[in-house]
Amino acid sequence: MPPRRRPRKPAAVLLWPGAGTGREHPSLVHISESIGEVPVFRLDFPYRREGRKAPDRAPKLIESISDEATRISAELNVPANRLVLGGRSMGGRMCSMAVAEGLPAAGLILIAYPLHPPRKPEKLRVDHLPDVRVPTLWLCGDRDPFGTPQEIGAAQELVAGPVTSRTLQGRHDLKGSDDMMVREIRDWLGLRR
């Protein structure tokens, strides 16, 4: 039987922000207020909660994602593999790394995935992608300096699980695309219209 292109209806969606913002990022707030049928948790990394601006190293960020997923799983009394994880930019990337390392999840939502630093396409952030085996939704901009649609497409071919990809108008901030992101996320989650 072929793998499901999207996750079963999750018990919750957990979203983390990019490196320079917090859980109150307008896009994350809009998504959380617009999903409806499943709870959405917007979460901060420890460095943001501690009032620091510079992100911790990946192992600490990944550990915090695992800790939050475990906490919310227990709070909702559901297995961790019923949670969809993801976020914007670094938040989504760290979630994909956590899942690649074995954190159970129903799926991943990667918004503006930072494939490489701007103007440094040789520094790809793809080593973990072959270990991502859950359904994954990618929402990326058509003019994103962190990865062109062609570069993103090549990276998605490395993912072991099923990939759904949507290219939206915009740069890395995906300004003006919040309603489209909500529609794509709701459709991917199989929620009523």
N, C-alpha and C positions, 0 to 999 in steps of 0.2 A: 504494500500500500504506500503511495507517495506521501511525503510529509505534508502537513497542513501548511498552507501559505500564510495563515494568520493564526494567532493563538485562540484557544477556547476562551469564552468570556472570562476575563480575569476577576479575581476577588478585589483587586485594587491595582492602581497605577502609581508608581513611585517615580518622581521626576527630580533631577538635580540640575542646578544652573551651570553656566560656563564659568571659566576661571575668574572673570572680572566682575561678576554679579552675584546676587544672592537669590534666595527662594522667592523674593518679591519681584523678580524680573517680570515685566508686563506680559510677555508671551506665555510664561508658565502660569501666571495668575489667570489669564484668559482661558487657557486650556483647562485648568482645574475647575473653573467656574462653568465651563461649557460642555464637559463630557457627560455629566448627568447620571447615567445608570450605574456607574461604578465609582467608588471613592478614589480621589486623586490626592496623593500626599506630595507636597512640595517640600523638599528637604535641603538643608544647607550642609556643606562640608564643615568639619571641625574648625578649620582656620577662619571661616567666616563667622561662626558662632563665637570664636575667641577674639573677634575684632581685627584680625590680621588681613592684609590684602594679598599677600603672596601665597599661592597654593602650596600645600604639602607635597611631598613626593608621592608617586603613584601607589606604592604599597600602603601608605597610611590612608589615602583616599579610597582605595579598594576595600580596605578593612572597614572603613566607616560605612560604605555601601552595604557590606555584608552584615554589619551590626544593625543597621537600620532595617534592612529586609527581614532579619531574624526577629527584631522587636515588633515590627508591624505584623508579621506572620503570626506571632504569638498573640498580639493584641486582637487580631481579627479571628484567631483560632482557625487558620487555614494553612495548608502547606505552602512553603516558599515558592514551589513551582506553579502556584496560582497567581503570582504577582508579575506584572509587566514592569520592567525597569527601564529607565532611560533618562534623557535630558538633552539640554542644549550643549553643543560644542564639547568642552572637556567633561561635563557631567555625563553625556552619552558615551563618550569614549571610555571613561572609567567604568561605567556600567558594563560595557561590552568586554572590557578586560576582566572584570569580576566574574562575569558569566563564563568567559573562556577559561578561567581558572577553576571553574566548577560550581560557582554559586547557582543554585536552582532558580529558574525563572520561567514564566510562561512565554515571554517574548521580550524584545528590545525595541525601544523607540529612540532613534538616533536623529536628532535635529541639528542641522549644520555641523555634521561630523568634521572635526579638524584633521583632515587627512595628512596634511603637512603644514609646517609654518609658511606664512606668506612668502613668496618668491624663493622658496627652498623645496621644490618638488622632489628633490633627491632624498629628502628626510621623511620618507613615508612611515606612517604609524599603522602598520598592517600586520606585524608579526603574529599577533594573537588571533586574527580573523579566521584562520582555518579551524580554530577550536570553538568558534561560535556555532552552536548547533540548534538554536531555537529560532522561531520565526522572527524576522527583523524588518522593521519599517524604517527606511531612510528618507528624510525630508531635507533636501539640500537646495541651495540657491544656484541659479544659472550663472552668476557672476561672482562666486565665492572665491576669494584669494587663497582660502585654505584647501581648495580642491575643485577643479573644473568638473563639469558633468562627466566628461570622458574619463578623468582620473578616478572619480568616485565609482563609475561603472566598472572599471578594471579592478578596483579594490573589492567591490561587492562580489565579484566572481570568486574571490578567495573564501568567502563565507560558506561554511559547511551546511548551515540551515537554509531554509527558504527565505528569499529576500523579496520585499516589495519596495520599490523605489519611486519617489516622486520628485521631480525637479520643479522648484517654485521660482517665481521671479524674485530676484534680489541678490544681495550680497550676503555676507556671513550673518548679519543681524536679521535677515529675512523680514525686514520692516514692511508692514502692510500685508503680511501673509498669515496673520493669526487665524482668521476665519477659515482659510483654506487648510491650514494645518489641522484645525479641529475636525473639519470634514474628513480629511484623510485618515486621521487617527480613529475617529468613530467608525468609519467604513472598515478599516483594518481590524478593529476590535469586534466587528460584527454587531454593532449597536444599532438600535432602531433609528430611523431618520425622523 
